[in-house]
């Protein structure tokens, strides 16, 4: 049974990875992406709700006195 020669595997794998990296970089750089959306200023109107001017307190059942 002959021994498998693995001395060139590192060179083959590294060169393949470099080639794939370069190809993907070229493929991605050739694409055109849409411009990012520009922020839009929106004028918000303040509406006066009747409950905003009143002071209200919500009582937790645990803070109420024992009956």
Secondary structure, 3 states (H helix, E strand, C coil): CCCCCCCCHHHHHHHHHHHHHHHHHHHHHCCCCCCCCCCCCCCCCCCCCCCCCCCCCCCCHHHCCCC
